[in-house]
């Protein structure tokens, strides 16, 4: 994404936002999956 700590233009800002949202999506998927698996434990 450019190598800097902060985005320097709109393209890098959109890329950083997309990466952050995808991280939240993946992390939330693991939480939901764990909750569903806990429902089937005895």
N, C-alpha and C positions, 0 to 999 in steps of 0.2 A: 504493500500500500504506500510506497514512497520512501520508507525507511525512517521518517521522523517520528517524534513522539506525538505530535498533534497534526491533524489534517491541514493541509495548506490551501486546498481548493475544494470546490463543491463535489468533484468526483471522488476525492479521497474521503470527504465527509460522508457521502452516501455509502461508500464501501465500508467504512468503519461502522456506520449505523447498521448496515446489513449483517456484518460479522457479529455485532453485539446482539442483534435480534435473533440470529440463528443460534448463538450460544444459549440464550434464554430458552429457545424452543427445544434444543437438545436436552438441556438440564431439566426442563419441565417434563419432557417425555420420560426421562429416567425416574422422576418422582412419581408420575402417574403409573408407570409400569410397576414400580415397587409397591405402590398402594394396591394395585390390582392383584399382584402376587400374594400380598399379605392377606387378602380376602380368602384365598384358597388354602391357607395354612390351617392346620387343626389346632 
